[in-house]
Amino acid sequence: MGPSVRPTARRHSFGGQQHRHLSIPSCDTSHPNDPIPSEPKNTPLLSVSPQMKARFNAMSSPRSSGESLGGMTDETTDSESPSTPLTESTDVAEITDKLEELPMANSQKPRKRRASTTFATNSEDIRKLLGDGSGTKFLQKYCCGDGCCMVEALPAPEGQQQHVFIEQPDNDAYRFLGLNLGSLTLDTALTKIVEPPEKRLSFGGLRRESIPEKFPDETKHEHNREAVEVYPPTYMKPHPPYSIYNAPVYGARELTKPGAEKRTFHFDVDVTDYPEEGGVDFKVGGAVGVCPPNDPYVVEDIMDQLGIPRFQRDKPVRMFTSGGRWPTIWGDEKAREVVTTRREILTWTVDISSAPPVKPLFRLLAECASAPNEKKILNFLASAQGQAAFCDLRTGPHITVQQLLHAFPSSKPSLEQLCGALNQLMPRFYSLSNDPHVSSAREGLAGRRLIEMAVTIHETPAFTGTQRTGVGSGFLERIAQKFVAAEEKAQRDAESGGFCLHPGVAGRRLNLQIPMFRGLMSNPLSKEFVSDGPMVLIGAGVGMAPFRGFILNRLKNANCANKIWLIQGIRDSMLDEIYRGELGAHESEIKKVVQSRAAAPPPVASTDSGVKDESDDDEPSRVTESKKQEKVAKYVQDEVRHQADIVWFVANAVDGRVFVCGSTKGMGEGVESALLDVAIDKGHLDLETAKQFWQTKKDAGQYIAETW
């Protein structure tokens, strides 16, 4: 295994993307002709009720969250502070009048545009498109970077007028690959086939009696299947010299409703007994590292495909590595001798599901395949002639090691060989969704210390016809489902038996645990969060989870509770608006929700014209006026433009900060473009100056983008 690089969240830079300017609207919350940053007036105040203030003042914790509580006081202020106003875009009639004045370019009905265009599928198509000249610049922006333009075409078999195609494996796993083999035959000459991966580990015999003497750390670590699927091996140290901590699950619940496109779960994790580590504590905005195991079913199936005898799967063995950090994640680079089992290796140390396949893996499978057609196809994918098909696999549907073993069933590499072609299974990082001090001050904890986090389940199609989940999110979903099922069963038993049961008791009896470590407590979100100054929080999906901690931290400090605005992007507020109703008594005054796929228009103020207020408090107000419906923003970046006055005010405040958190694709890039539009129109700047403006704010810690 090669050295692993500690993953970091991607951060924006205002330099490389092509920007298409969209003017910010003229409305009550956006004035393009007013470049002076000013705090919006005539908006409802966000205040802290005496009951809420008394509850926050009574909070205490056995250990504080360090810097996250610095500068907090119990004093109040009468400073006028705004809430996020409702969006009001340009009137549709004005836009219609302007459109009528434009000249007609073509009276004919335009043809419907195709969804996509394929420029080339192989090297011959590329040569026909570019000719013999140096016209590669045309394709640079479409290039995947994997050398498709260097692919060598397959020659047609000599003396044959029709191609005799190779017999392809007849199974669902292979058909799911969707390979385009062209004129590949068993006799086709292949060139530039990559070398098989180097064998970097070996197994040796072990007497159980020698474990206490030679491997004292293993005396308390069991190697049976039940223990291996719960407890990570002792040699895994994500941040040496500290080990992974199995934190008990104190609570779990689903935040989304049935029918949501993506399921999101909330976890309360007990870190009361987490060991001291150099004085670093959990902080608001920080991210904990979770070391998830691979799915036990997938691990068992891979061992079946490899032909590993059942008596060997849980038998302790000595494992010798030739060098590198594997299997310790971020340990020293050196050769190692550790005690482990074959199940433990596949469960905790190698990535069998999330990393796309590489050419050395195909070459290894080819070396170990007994069927001639499978061997030829695998060598083809590892050759120059199969470059296009290889690129299709890398960029197409998600491919796992399990699927490849099912697709080419005659290939039976040894576990030692297979591990040399796989990546290290790396930790997953999840932002804290509350200030740890606030989490630990909840009633009824009896001195327990909790941290909270939210996890969205990522799914992709699988060759079995079902959906496969990510390694980390899938593991945490299985934990949550067990906890929730136990709670629901206990609730039914309590109702039928006529007794009362405290929430969480049944779930905690399962002793569910999450292998984790403290993670990143100096990441940009945690590092730049301060307890005073105005803030604009822009998040989509689970990206708003850390902002919940920001808001609840501010509510504890009454001086600054009303200097915060949240723009939250979701698909449908009735299904996937996470933490709804958990941001304080004045949540609706500081939050603007933008829905991209709602069946009905998003919620608006019940007092607004053209709006019907529902009698049910759980039902949002509905837009009834047709023109009003067209004024509602659809995406987060649209709302950023609508709230240009607030964004411009916070960006220019001495202690103001703009935070962005969410997916880079779509949301992150769109918000960056919207922020440029705000600077261009509000500040009357050109594009380059606007980029410099936000880059300066980023360098000063006033613009923080944490995307992935």
VMD Tcl script that draws the C-alpha trace (Angstrom):
set ca {
  {0.00 0.00 0.00}
  {1.32 3.42 -0.88}
  {1.39 6.37 1.50}
  {-2.01 7.82 2.24}
  {-2.67 11.52 2.10}
  {-4.79 13.06 4.80}
  {-8.01 14.17 3.06}
  {-9.03 17.78 3.27}
  {-12.18 19.52 2.21}
  {-12.02 21.34 -1.09}
  {-12.00 25.13 -0.83}
  {-13.01 27.61 -3.47}
  {-10.65 29.91 -5.31}
  {-11.89 32.79 -7.42}
  {-9.54 32.32 -10.31}
  {-10.15 29.47 -12.70}
  {-13.83 29.28 -13.57}
  {-15.44 31.06 -16.48}
  {-18.05 33.46 -15.15}
  {-21.31 34.39 -16.88}
  {-22.71 37.46 -15.18}
  {-26.35 37.47 -14.02}
  {-27.59 40.80 -12.73}
  {-28.96 40.87 -9.22}
  {-32.68 41.81 -9.08}
  {-34.15 45.13 -7.96}
  {-36.38 44.39 -4.97}
  {-36.80 45.18 -1.28}
  {-33.77 43.05 -0.35}
  {-31.57 43.86 -3.33}
  {-30.66 47.35 -4.60}
  {-28.10 47.21 -7.43}
  {-27.72 50.99 -7.57}
  {-26.80 51.34 -3.90}
  {-23.12 50.41 -3.36}
  {-23.04 51.54 0.29}
  {-23.13 48.54 2.67}
  {-25.85 49.15 5.21}
  {-27.64 47.00 7.71}
  {-31.24 46.38 6.51}
  {-33.91 48.26 8.45}
  {-37.59 47.79 9.21}
  {-37.27 44.06 9.75}
  {-38.41 41.96 12.74}
  {-35.95 41.70 15.59}
  {-34.61 38.36 16.74}
  {-34.60 38.31 20.50}
  {-34.04 35.77 23.23}
  {-36.97 35.15 25.54}
  {-36.38 35.28 29.34}
  {-37.17 31.55 29.56}
  {-34.62 30.71 26.85}
  {-32.02 33.01 28.41}
  {-32.50 31.37 31.81}
  {-32.15 27.91 30.27}
  {-28.92 28.84 28.48}
  {-27.49 30.49 31.61}
  {-28.13 27.31 33.56}
  {-26.12 25.22 31.15}
  {-22.87 23.74 32.39}
  {-20.53 21.03 31.26}
  {-17.80 19.03 33.01}
  {-15.42 20.10 30.24}
  {-15.87 23.17 28.11}
  {-15.51 23.22 24.37}
  {-12.55 25.54 24.55}
  {-12.33 28.26 22.00}
  {-15.92 27.79 20.89}
  {-17.12 29.52 24.08}
  {-14.61 32.32 24.18}
  {-15.98 35.79 24.74}
  {-19.50 34.77 25.73}
  {-21.42 36.96 28.14}
  {-24.94 37.04 29.52}
  {-25.46 40.71 28.75}
  {-28.17 41.78 26.35}
  {-28.35 44.64 23.94}
  {-31.09 46.66 22.34}
  {-29.28 46.91 19.02}
  {-31.63 46.58 16.10}
  {-30.80 43.52 14.06}
  {-32.49 42.29 10.92}
  {-33.96 39.01 9.89}
  {-33.89 37.61 6.38}
  {-36.59 39.47 4.40}
  {-38.82 37.74 1.91}
  {-37.69 37.56 -1.66}
  {-39.31 39.97 -4.06}
  {-38.05 39.83 -7.63}
  {-38.70 42.09 -10.60}
  {-42.34 42.22 -11.69}
  {-43.12 39.86 -14.57}
  {-45.00 42.60 -16.47}
  {-41.86 44.73 -16.57}
  {-39.88 41.84 -18.00}
  {-42.59 41.18 -20.61}
  {-42.53 44.81 -21.79}
  {-38.78 44.67 -22.24}
  {-38.97 41.42 -24.16}
  {-41.54 42.87 -26.58}
  {-39.11 45.64 -27.50}
  {-36.42 43.14 -28.56}
  {-36.15 42.35 -32.32}
  {-37.21 38.90 -33.47}
  {-34.15 36.88 -34.51}
  {-36.00 34.06 -36.21}
  {-39.72 33.53 -36.69}
  {-39.33 29.79 -37.25}
  {-39.99 27.44 -34.38}
  {-36.63 26.40 -32.91}
  {-35.68 22.78 -33.06}
  {-35.59 20.89 -29.79}
  {-32.02 20.60 -28.60}
  {-30.55 17.19 -28.01}
  {-29.67 16.33 -24.44}
  {-26.04 15.60 -25.29}
  {-23.65 15.21 -28.20}
  {-20.98 12.53 -28.60}
  {-17.94 13.91 -30.42}
  {-15.91 10.72 -30.56}
  {-16.05 7.17 -29.24}
  {-12.61 5.91 -30.29}
  {-9.29 7.03 -31.68}
  {-10.45 6.83 -35.31}
  {-13.33 9.20 -34.61}
  {-10.93 11.61 -32.95}
  {-8.58 11.56 -35.95}
  {-11.48 12.15 -38.36}
  {-12.68 15.06 -36.24}
  {-9.30 16.74 -35.83}
  {-7.67 15.83 -39.13}
  {-3.91 15.60 -39.44}
  {-3.24 19.07 -38.06}
  {-2.71 20.25 -34.51}
  {-6.33 20.81 -33.60}
  {-6.36 19.23 -30.16}
  {-7.20 22.51 -28.46}
  {-10.81 21.99 -29.56}
  {-11.14 18.89 -27.38}
  {-9.14 20.03 -24.37}
  {-12.16 21.12 -22.37}
  {-13.89 17.79 -23.06}
  {-10.86 15.61 -22.25}
  {-11.01 13.31 -19.23}
  {-7.23 13.41 -18.81}
  {-6.76 9.64 -18.96}
  {-5.10 9.50 -22.36}
  {-8.02 8.51 -24.58}
  {-6.40 10.45 -27.43}
  {-3.38 8.14 -27.17}
  {-5.48 5.00 -27.57}
  {-4.43 2.51 -30.25}
  {-7.25 1.19 -32.47}
  {-7.91 -2.52 -32.71}
  {-6.87 -3.92 -36.15}
  {-9.42 -5.99 -38.04}
  {-8.52 -9.72 -38.23}
  {-6.64 -10.45 -41.45}
  {-8.36 -12.60 -44.08}
  {-11.79 -12.17 -42.51}
  {-14.51 -10.01 -43.99}
  {-16.63 -10.10 -40.86}
  {-15.39 -9.62 -37.32}
  {-15.55 -12.63 -35.00}
  {-16.25 -11.06 -31.63}
  {-15.00 -12.57 -28.41}
  {-17.50 -14.50 -26.31}
  {-18.45 -12.31 -23.39}
  {-19.31 -13.62 -19.89}
  {-23.01 -14.28 -19.43}
  {-23.88 -12.81 -16.03}
  {-25.59 -9.72 -14.64}
  {-22.42 -8.33 -13.09}
  {-20.63 -8.31 -16.45}
  {-23.59 -6.87 -18.35}
  {-23.76 -4.03 -15.82}
  {-20.24 -2.98 -16.90}
  {-21.54 -2.11 -20.38}
  {-18.19 -2.72 -22.04}
  {-17.63 -1.80 -25.68}
  {-15.06 -4.33 -26.90}
  {-15.19 -3.36 -30.57}
  {-13.55 -6.01 -32.78}
  {-11.71 -7.74 -29.94}
  {-10.91 -11.43 -30.57}
  {-8.84 -14.01 -28.76}
  {-6.07 -13.46 -31.31}
  {-6.02 -9.66 -31.16}
  {-2.57 -8.31 -30.33}
  {-2.56 -6.01 -27.31}
  {0.24 -3.59 -26.47}
  {1.35 -1.52 -23.50}
  {-0.32 -3.80 -20.97}
  {0.46 -2.49 -17.49}
  {2.44 -4.56 -15.02}
  {0.55 -6.43 -12.30}
  {0.63 -4.83 -8.84}
  {3.51 -5.62 -6.56}
  {2.81 -8.14 -3.84}
  {3.31 -6.17 -0.64}
  {2.18 -8.55 2.07}
  {2.43 -12.19 3.05}
  {0.95 -14.42 5.71}
  {2.71 -16.64 8.21}
  {1.66 -19.15 10.80}
  {0.96 -18.14 14.41}
  {0.70 -20.03 17.67}
  {-1.91 -18.53 19.97}
  {0.36 -19.15 22.94}
  {2.93 -16.70 21.53}
  {0.53 -13.75 21.17}
  {0.84 -12.40 24.76}
  {4.63 -12.42 24.56}
  {5.24 -11.12 21.04}
  {2.08 -9.06 20.50}
  {0.92 -7.75 23.91}
  {-1.48 -5.23 22.35}
  {-3.47 -8.12 20.88}
  {-4.23 -9.81 24.21}
  {-7.39 -7.71 24.70}
  {-8.41 -7.82 21.04}
  {-10.58 -10.75 20.00}
  {-10.46 -12.14 16.49}
  {-13.80 -13.92 16.19}
  {-16.26 -12.70 13.57}
  {-18.59 -10.91 16.01}
  {-15.73 -8.89 17.52}
  {-14.02 -8.14 14.20}
  {-17.20 -6.60 12.73}
  {-17.45 -4.15 15.68}
  {-13.93 -3.34 16.88}
  {-11.17 -2.11 14.52}
  {-7.72 -3.72 14.77}
  {-5.27 -2.26 17.26}
  {-2.68 -1.53 14.57}
  {-4.97 1.05 12.91}
  {-3.97 4.45 14.28}
  {-5.49 7.35 12.32}
  {-3.55 9.90 14.40}
  {-0.60 8.17 16.11}
  {-0.03 7.49 18.91}
  {-3.77 7.66 19.62}
  {-6.05 4.75 18.76}
  {-9.57 4.59 17.38}
  {-12.27 5.09 20.02}
  {-15.52 3.10 19.86}
  {-18.05 5.72 20.92}
  {-21.45 4.52 22.18}
  {-24.49 5.74 20.26}
  {-26.65 7.72 22.71}
  {-29.42 8.53 20.22}
  {-30.31 8.24 16.54}
  {-33.26 9.46 14.47}
  {-34.13 10.11 10.85}
  {-34.33 13.80 9.92}
  {-35.97 13.33 6.52}
  {-39.48 12.10 5.78}
  {-40.50 9.04 3.72}
  {-40.24 9.90 0.05}
  {-37.17 12.13 0.37}
  {-34.65 11.62 -2.43}
  {-31.80 11.29 0.08}
  {-32.19 10.00 3.62}
  {-30.46 11.93 6.42}
  {-29.93 10.66 9.97}
  {-28.99 12.47 13.18}
  {-26.67 10.89 15.76}
  {-25.99 11.70 19.40}
  {-22.58 10.19 20.19}
  {-21.35 9.71 23.76}
  {-17.73 10.90 24.16}
  {-17.71 11.07 27.96}
  {-14.84 8.58 28.20}
  {-12.94 9.83 25.15}
  {-9.24 9.97 26.16}
  {-7.35 13.22 26.59}
  {-5.30 14.10 23.50}
  {-2.91 16.96 23.93}
  {-5.51 19.34 25.34}
  {-7.54 19.48 22.09}
  {-11.28 19.39 22.62}
  {-14.33 19.10 20.38}
  {-15.34 22.48 18.95}
  {-18.32 24.00 17.20}
  {-17.78 23.72 13.44}
  {-15.29 20.88 13.83}
  {-15.44 17.52 12.07}
  {-14.99 14.09 13.64}
  {-13.36 11.23 11.79}
  {-15.31 7.98 11.49}
  {-13.51 4.75 10.56}
  {-16.28 2.65 9.01}
  {-15.96 -1.07 8.34}
  {-16.89 -2.54 4.99}
  {-20.31 -4.17 4.73}
  {-20.06 -7.63 6.40}
  {-22.18 -9.19 3.65}
  {-19.87 -7.83 0.93}
  {-16.78 -9.02 2.82}
  {-18.23 -12.52 3.17}
  {-19.19 -12.61 -0.51}
  {-15.69 -11.55 -1.63}
  {-14.13 -14.33 0.45}
  {-16.55 -16.75 -1.21}
  {-15.51 -15.49 -4.66}
  {-11.81 -15.76 -3.78}
  {-12.32 -19.32 -2.57}
  {-10.97 -18.69 0.94}
  {-11.86 -21.73 3.11}
  {-14.19 -20.90 5.98}
  {-11.85 -22.27 8.62}
  {-9.18 -19.78 7.50}
  {-11.33 -16.64 7.48}
  {-11.23 -15.99 11.24}
  {-7.98 -17.78 12.07}
  {-5.31 -15.40 13.49}
  {-2.23 -15.17 11.29}
  {0.95 -13.14 11.12}
  {0.90 -10.55 8.38}
  {4.19 -9.17 7.06}
  {4.18 -5.92 5.04}
  {7.08 -4.78 2.87}
  {6.77 -1.08 3.76}
  {4.56 2.00 3.61}
  {1.88 3.19 6.00}
  {-0.67 0.48 5.29}
  {-2.54 -0.77 7.23}
  {-2.21 1.99 9.87}
  {-3.83 4.86 7.85}
  {-1.35 7.59 8.89}
  {1.35 5.64 10.71}
  {5.07 5.67 9.94}
  {6.28 4.29 6.63}
  {8.02 1.04 7.49}
  {7.76 -2.73 7.23}
  {5.43 -4.30 9.80}
  {4.55 -7.57 11.44}
  {1.04 -7.66 12.92}
  {-1.52 -10.20 14.06}
  {-4.77 -10.18 12.12}
  {-7.30 -12.34 10.27}
  {-8.33 -12.42 6.65}
  {-11.79 -11.13 7.58}
  {-10.27 -8.28 9.56}
  {-8.14 -7.19 6.61}
  {-11.11 -7.05 4.23}
  {-13.34 -5.42 6.84}
  {-11.13 -2.55 7.99}
  {-8.02 -1.97 5.90}
  {-8.78 -2.07 2.14}
  {-11.26 -0.07 0.06}
  {-13.40 -2.61 -1.78}
  {-16.36 -0.38 -2.65}
  {-15.71 3.33 -3.10}
  {-12.58 3.64 -5.28}
  {-12.92 3.14 -9.07}
  {-10.89 0.22 -10.50}
  {-7.37 0.79 -11.81}
  {-5.47 -0.96 -14.61}
  {-3.14 -2.95 -12.31}
  {-6.26 -4.53 -10.77}
  {-7.47 -5.65 -14.21}
  {-4.02 -7.03 -14.99}
  {-4.01 -8.98 -11.72}
  {-7.45 -10.43 -12.43}
  {-6.26 -11.36 -15.94}
  {-3.21 -13.18 -14.52}
  {-5.47 -15.21 -12.24}
  {-8.29 -15.91 -14.74}
  {-8.59 -19.47 -16.10}
  {-11.19 -18.75 -18.80}
  {-9.47 -17.53 -22.03}
  {-12.21 -15.04 -22.92}
  {-12.17 -13.47 -19.44}
  {-8.38 -13.26 -19.49}
  {-8.46 -11.52 -22.88}
  {-11.07 -8.97 -21.82}
  {-9.22 -8.15 -18.61}
  {-5.92 -7.74 -20.46}
  {-7.76 -5.57 -22.99}
  {-8.87 -3.22 -20.17}
  {-5.23 -3.02 -18.99}
  {-3.86 -2.26 -22.48}
  {-3.53 0.76 -24.75}
  {-6.21 -0.63 -27.08}
  {-8.72 -0.77 -24.21}
  {-8.12 2.78 -22.99}
  {-11.52 4.06 -24.14}
  {-13.37 1.17 -22.48}
  {-11.30 1.69 -19.33}
  {-12.21 5.38 -19.23}
  {-15.89 4.47 -19.64}
  {-15.63 2.24 -16.57}
  {-13.95 4.98 -14.55}
  {-16.58 7.59 -15.41}
  {-19.67 5.38 -15.75}
  {-21.71 3.46 -13.15}
  {-19.94 2.73 -9.89}
  {-17.85 -0.47 -10.07}
  {-16.79 -2.42 -6.98}
  {-14.34 -5.25 -6.37}
  {-17.27 -7.51 -5.53}
  {-18.85 -6.84 -8.93}
  {-15.61 -7.50 -10.83}
  {-15.18 -10.87 -9.12}
  {-18.74 -11.79 -10.09}
  {-18.28 -10.46 -13.64}
  {-15.13 -12.58 -14.17}
  {-15.82 -15.65 -12.03}
  {-12.81 -17.65 -13.27}
  {-10.40 -15.12 -11.74}
  {-9.37 -16.22 -8.26}
  {-6.45 -14.09 -6.99}
  {-5.13 -14.73 -3.53}
  {-5.95 -12.22 -0.81}
  {-2.28 -11.24 -0.62}
  {-2.27 -10.40 -4.33}
  {-5.61 -8.56 -4.21}
  {-4.57 -6.28 -1.33}
  {-1.63 -5.04 -3.40}
  {-4.04 -3.61 -5.99}
  {-6.46 -1.92 -3.54}
  {-6.34 1.41 -1.75}
  {-6.33 1.99 1.98}
  {-9.82 2.31 3.46}
  {-9.75 5.90 4.69}
  {-11.78 7.62 7.45}
  {-14.84 9.69 6.61}
  {-15.25 13.14 8.16}
  {-18.59 14.51 9.41}
  {-19.18 18.03 10.70}
  {-20.56 18.50 14.18}
  {-24.15 19.73 13.98}
  {-24.13 21.46 17.36}
  {-21.83 23.19 19.80}
  {-20.50 20.33 22.00}
  {-21.04 22.51 25.07}
  {-24.73 22.97 24.22}
  {-25.08 19.25 23.40}
  {-23.64 18.24 26.76}
  {-25.85 20.66 28.70}
  {-29.14 19.01 27.79}
  {-31.40 17.88 30.61}
  {-31.17 14.33 31.87}
  {-27.60 13.58 30.77}
  {-26.21 13.25 34.31}
  {-22.79 14.56 33.33}
  {-22.51 12.75 30.01}
  {-20.69 14.52 27.17}
  {-22.30 14.31 23.76}
  {-21.47 15.40 20.24}
  {-24.03 15.55 17.43}
  {-23.71 14.99 13.69}
  {-25.90 14.53 10.63}
  {-25.19 12.02 7.84}
  {-26.80 11.85 4.40}
  {-26.98 8.44 2.75}
  {-25.38 8.34 -0.70}
  {-26.68 5.68 -3.08}
  {-25.69 4.49 -6.56}
  {-27.12 1.67 -8.73}
  {-25.65 -1.78 -8.08}
  {-25.25 -4.76 -10.43}
  {-27.77 -6.68 -8.29}
  {-30.56 -4.33 -9.39}
  {-30.67 -2.62 -6.00}
  {-28.97 0.50 -4.65}
  {-25.58 0.42 -2.95}
  {-24.67 2.92 -0.26}
  {-21.36 4.57 0.51}
  {-19.02 2.83 2.93}
  {-19.37 5.43 5.70}
  {-22.98 6.47 5.17}
  {-24.09 2.87 4.68}
  {-22.46 1.78 7.93}
  {-24.02 4.66 9.86}
  {-27.43 3.98 8.30}
  {-27.28 0.38 9.50}
  {-26.49 1.66 12.99}
  {-29.37 4.16 12.89}
  {-31.87 1.61 11.58}
  {-31.08 -0.80 14.41}
  {-31.46 1.98 16.98}
  {-34.73 3.29 15.52}
  {-36.21 -0.21 15.17}
  {-35.48 -0.96 18.83}
  {-37.07 2.32 19.88}
  {-40.20 1.72 17.81}
  {-40.61 -1.81 19.17}
  {-40.16 -0.60 22.75}
  {-42.73 2.13 22.14}
  {-45.29 -0.38 20.86}
  {-44.63 -2.65 23.84}
  {-45.03 0.28 26.23}
  {-48.33 1.34 24.68}
  {-49.74 -2.19 24.77}
  {-48.51 -2.77 28.32}
  {-49.65 0.59 29.66}
  {-46.26 1.69 31.00}
  {-43.92 4.58 30.21}
  {-40.47 4.21 28.66}
  {-37.94 7.01 28.36}
  {-36.81 7.74 24.79}
  {-33.44 6.24 23.84}
  {-33.30 3.57 26.54}
  {-34.16 0.66 24.24}
  {-31.73 1.80 21.56}
  {-28.87 2.23 24.03}
  {-29.40 -1.30 25.31}
  {-28.11 -2.58 21.94}
  {-24.66 -1.14 22.77}
  {-24.20 0.21 19.25}
  {-20.83 1.88 18.68}
  {-19.19 4.16 16.12}
  {-15.40 3.82 15.64}
  {-14.19 7.42 15.55}
  {-11.46 9.88 16.50}
  {-11.42 13.58 17.23}
  {-10.71 14.49 13.63}
  {-10.44 18.07 12.40}
  {-10.99 20.69 15.07}
  {-8.95 23.33 13.22}
  {-10.74 23.09 9.89}
  {-11.85 26.38 8.25}
  {-15.41 26.30 9.65}
  {-14.23 25.78 13.21}
  {-11.20 28.05 12.92}
  {-13.03 31.08 11.53}
  {-16.20 30.89 13.63}
  {-16.37 33.63 16.24}
  {-18.97 34.44 18.85}
  {-19.71 37.95 17.59}
  {-20.17 39.86 14.34}
  {-22.78 39.43 11.57}
  {-22.79 36.20 9.56}
  {-24.42 34.89 6.41}
  {-24.64 31.10 6.36}
  {-25.23 29.51 2.95}
  {-25.75 25.75 2.86}
  {-27.51 23.03 0.89}
  {-28.64 19.63 2.10}
  {-26.58 18.27 4.97}
  {-24.21 21.21 4.43}
  {-26.33 23.27 6.82}
  {-25.64 20.85 9.72}
  {-22.61 22.77 11.11}
  {-24.63 26.00 10.85}
  {-27.07 24.59 13.40}
  {-24.17 24.61 15.86}
  {-23.30 28.19 14.88}
  {-26.86 29.38 15.48}
  {-27.35 27.61 18.80}
  {-23.97 28.90 19.95}
  {-25.08 32.44 19.09}
  {-28.41 31.96 20.90}
  {-26.46 31.29 24.07}
  {-24.79 34.68 23.61}
  {-27.78 37.04 23.53}
  {-25.65 39.97 22.33}
  {-25.24 38.45 18.87}
  {-28.17 36.10 18.49}
  {-29.82 38.36 15.93}
  {-26.79 39.06 13.74}
  {-27.12 35.92 11.66}
  {-28.88 34.92 8.42}
  {-29.25 31.40 7.03}
  {-29.96 30.57 3.38}
  {-30.75 26.86 3.20}
  {-31.18 24.90 -0.03}
  {-33.27 21.74 -0.08}
  {-35.34 19.77 -2.57}
  {-38.70 19.81 -0.77}
  {-39.29 21.29 2.69}
  {-42.03 18.75 3.43}
  {-39.58 15.87 2.94}
  {-35.94 16.79 3.48}
  {-35.63 20.03 5.44}
  {-33.32 18.86 8.20}
  {-33.42 20.32 11.72}
  {-36.67 22.11 11.02}
  {-37.90 23.76 14.21}
  {-34.59 23.19 16.06}
  {-32.91 26.58 15.50}
  {-34.53 28.53 18.32}
  {-37.82 30.31 18.86}
  {-37.24 32.78 16.01}
  {-36.10 30.29 13.38}
  {-38.40 31.62 10.66}
  {-36.98 35.13 11.05}
  {-33.36 34.20 10.41}
  {-33.81 31.43 7.86}
  {-34.72 31.50 4.19}
  {-35.48 28.08 2.69}
  {-35.03 27.57 -1.05}
  {-36.63 24.48 -2.62}
  {-35.45 23.15 -5.97}
  {-37.90 20.30 -6.52}
  {-40.93 21.09 -4.40}
  {-44.28 19.93 -5.74}
  {-45.76 23.20 -4.47}
  {-44.16 26.66 -4.13}
  {-41.87 27.14 -1.09}
  {-43.15 28.60 2.20}
  {-43.48 32.37 2.43}
  {-44.69 34.81 5.06}
  {-48.38 34.37 5.88}
  {-48.78 38.14 5.93}
  {-47.54 38.55 2.36}
  {-50.03 39.49 -0.34}
  {-51.21 36.63 -2.53}
  {-50.49 34.09 0.21}
  {-52.87 31.71 1.96}
  {-52.07 30.83 5.58}
  {-52.81 27.20 6.41}
  {-54.70 26.47 9.61}
  {-52.32 23.63 10.46}
  {-49.18 25.01 12.09}
  {-47.10 22.23 10.57}
  {-48.16 23.22 7.05}
  {-46.32 26.16 5.46}
  {-48.11 29.11 3.92}
  {-48.82 28.75 0.20}
  {-48.46 31.19 -2.67}
  {-51.81 31.60 -4.46}
  {-51.07 34.51 -6.80}
  {-49.57 33.32 -10.10}
  {-47.22 36.30 -10.50}
  {-46.06 35.85 -6.93}
  {-45.12 32.21 -7.59}
  {-42.68 33.29 -10.28}
  {-40.83 35.51 -7.81}
  {-39.75 32.67 -5.53}
  {-36.08 31.63 -5.81}
  {-35.46 28.05 -6.90}
  {-31.81 27.49 -6.02}
  {-29.50 28.72 -3.26}
  {-27.52 30.89 -5.67}
  {-30.75 32.60 -6.78}
  {-31.54 33.53 -3.19}
  {-28.01 34.86 -2.68}
  {-28.70 37.35 -5.48}
  {-32.11 38.20 -4.01}
  {-30.49 38.87 -0.62}
  {-27.72 40.99 -2.14}
  {-28.14 43.82 0.40}
  {-27.54 41.52 3.38}
  {-24.65 39.70 1.68}
  {-22.99 43.00 0.73}
  {-23.51 44.40 4.25}
  {-21.99 41.34 5.98}
  {-19.10 41.06 3.50}
  {-18.08 44.68 4.16}
  {-18.60 44.64 7.93}
  {-15.35 44.75 9.87}
  {-16.23 41.54 11.75}
  {-18.62 40.05 9.16}
  {-18.26 36.53 7.76}
  {-19.82 34.64 4.88}
  {-19.84 30.84 5.28}
  {-20.63 28.37 2.48}
  {-21.00 24.63 3.08}
  {-22.23 21.89 0.75}
  {-21.48 20.02 -2.43}
  {-19.00 21.64 -4.83}
  {-20.84 20.49 -7.94}
  {-23.76 22.76 -8.68}
  {-24.23 24.41 -5.29}
  {-20.67 25.49 -4.48}
  {-19.91 26.74 -7.98}
  {-23.32 28.41 -8.29}
  {-22.97 30.27 -4.99}
  {-19.48 31.45 -5.95}
  {-20.88 32.83 -9.19}
  {-23.72 34.55 -7.32}
  {-21.28 36.17 -4.88}
  {-19.34 37.55 -7.84}
  {-22.59 38.97 -9.25}
  {-23.33 40.68 -5.92}
  {-19.89 42.29 -5.86}
  {-20.14 43.34 -9.51}
  {-23.58 44.95 -9.22}
  {-23.51 46.26 -5.65}
  {-19.92 47.45 -5.75}
  {-19.94 48.51 -9.44}
  {-16.83 46.35 -9.99}
  {-15.53 44.58 -13.05}
  {-15.12 40.79 -12.98}
  {-11.43 40.70 -12.09}
  {-11.86 43.24 -9.31}
  {-14.83 41.28 -7.96}
  {-12.68 38.13 -7.87}
  {-9.95 40.03 -6.04}
  {-12.55 41.34 -3.57}
  {-13.70 37.86 -2.56}
  {-10.18 36.47 -2.60}
  {-9.19 39.21 -0.17}
  {-12.12 38.29 2.06}
  {-11.07 34.66 1.88}
  {-7.49 35.48 2.85}
  {-8.76 37.56 5.77}
  {-10.98 34.72 7.05}
  {-14.21 36.55 6.20}
  {-15.24 34.24 3.34}
  {-15.09 30.55 4.24}
  {-16.17 27.85 1.77}
  {-16.10 24.24 2.94}
  {-17.24 22.03 0.06}
  {-16.77 18.45 -1.06}
}
mol new
graphics top color blue
foreach p $ca { graphics top sphere $p radius 0.5 }
foreach p [lrange $ca 0 end-1] q [lrange $ca 1 end] { graphics top cylinder $p $q radius 0.2 }
display resetview
